[in-house]
Amino acid sequence: MNVLQLDVSGRPQSWLSAKDAALLYATDQIAWTVGDPFIVLRGGTQRLTGLPSRLDLHPIIAVRGAMPSRAWRQQPSLSNPKLFARDRQVCAYCGQVTPWDDLTREHIHPKSRGGQDTWMNCITACRSCNGRKGSRTLQELGWSMHYLPYVPSLYEDMILRGRRIVADQMDFLLANVPPHSRLRLN
């Protein structure tokens, strides 16, 4: 399980391991938390009290101080797993939900014709449709797409990273996802 790290204003920063989150707790860098503790770390016996050490980690923590914020980046990084998750494993051309191992990253405007490797030029396609399209444009083929590409928001990007997200984390992230997001669909 991972802990969602926010800055003090509530913007997601990163996913932390329990060990990294424990260090922030131990050095008193936590400004506030969200959700009930979901990981309990146990240590040795405290010398002064004789009681066992225990640290309860919350699923969402806000960290004090100035932290470099990835929120200022223009766009999240593009990867096949995040692209396929954004498009819900649906081929943009035939509209079929496709098994993971049969998915490809398709460039709407072909790279061989100057198309860029960006969120707005990439969609998910099954191997069959990608092979049939080749390096031609949609206009040349007379094809249309079942959905349009979009650039994920910071909150969508945190979901798309494919972590095991607990309910408190998902509720927090989805509350900040734009209304048009495909991640809102059931």
N, C-alpha and C positions, 0 to 999 in steps of 0.2 A: 504494500500500500504506500502511496505517496501523499505528501502534504502539499496543498496549493499555497504558494507564497504570493502575497500581495504587497504592494507598497502601502504606506499609511493612508493614501487616498482611495485605496480599494482596487487599483489596477493590478491584474495578474502579472507576475514577474517570471515565475518558473515553477516547475514541479520539483520538490525536494524529497530526498530519502528520509526515512525516520531518523537516521544518524545525523544528517545535516540539520534537520528541524530541532533535534534535541540540543545541538550546539547553540542554536539561537535562543532556545528556552534557558539553557544554562548560563548564557552570557547576558541575560535580561534584555534581549533585543526585540521581544514581542510587544507590539503596541496594543493589539486586540486580536480576538479569535472569533471564529464562527463555528457553530455546531458543537455537538457533544463529543468528548474525547473518544477516539476510535482506535487508538494504539496506546498500549501501556508498556512502558519500558521499566524494567526492574533492575536494580543494581545491588550493591552490597549492603551491609548494615552500617547505618550512620553511627559514627563514633560517639557523638554527644548524647543522642537519644536512645540508641540501641535498636531503633526501628529500621525496617528494611527501606531502602531507597526506592522511590516510585516516581515516574514522570509520565503524566497523562498528556498525550499529543492530540491536538484538535485537527480536524480535516483541513481547515483554512486558517492561516495565520497572516497577520499584517506585521511587517517588520519596520522598526523605527529607523530614522535616519535617512540620509540621501543614498539612494541606490541607483545604479545605472538602470534605466528603464528601457526594456525592449519595446514598450508601448509607443515610443517615438519613431520606431521604424515605419517606413511607408507601407510595406507589405510583409506578411509572414513568408518565411522560406517555403518554396514549393518542393514537395516530395511526392512520389507515387502513393505511398500509404495515405497521406493527407488528401491528395487529389481524389483518390478512389472513395475515401470516406465522405468528402464534401459532396460527391456526386452519387453517394449511396449505392455504389457498385452498379449503376445503371448506365448502359451504353447510350451515349447521346444520339446515336444514329438509328439504332433499331429499337431502343426503348426497353430492352430486356435486362433484367437483373442477371448479372454474370458472375460466375465463380471467380474468386480472387486470382487464381492462377491463369485465367483466360482474359484478364484485363490488361489494357495498354494505355499509355499516355499518348493521346492524339493531339496533334497541333492543327487547329482549325485552319490557320494560314500556314501551309507547310514550311518547315525550317529550310528546305531546299530552295524556297522562293523568298527567303528573308524573314520568315515568321520567327517570333521570339518565343523563348521558353518562359512564359509568364502565366499567372493565374488566368488572365483574360484571354489567352490564346490556347489554353490547354483544357481538354475535357477527357472524360473517361470513355473508352471505346472497347468493344470486344475485339479479339484478334481478327475475326472474320471481317467485320466492318472496316477496321483499320487497314487490312490488306486490300480490300476492294477500293477504298478511297485512294490509297497510295499517296502520291505527291500532287494530286489534283485539288482544286478548290471546290467548295460546296456548289458554287455557281456553275462550274464546268460539269458537275455531275447532276445538277438539279436536285440536290439533297437539301434537307432542312434538319434542324436539331430538335430533339424533344425538350431540351432545356438550355438555358444560356449560362455561360461561365460567370463567376463573380469572385472578387477578392475577399477571402474570409476576414472577419474582424479579429481583433486581439482575443476576444472571448471565444470565438469559434475556433481559432487556432489552438487554444489550450485544449479544447475538446478533441480536435482533429489529431492531436499528437498520439492518440491511441492508448493512453494510460488507463488503468483500472480506476475509474472515477466513482467515488462513493456518492450517495444521494445528496448530502449537503453540498458537496462540490458541484455536482451537476445542476442542482437548483440555483446555486449562486451564478454559475456561468450562463445558464439558459436565461436567467432573468435579465442578462445584459446583451443577449444575442439579438441582432436586428430582426424585426418582424418578418422580413422576406426570406430569412435563412432556411435552407433545406434541412438544417439540423433540428428545426422545430417540428418537422413533420414526423408523424408516427409511422 
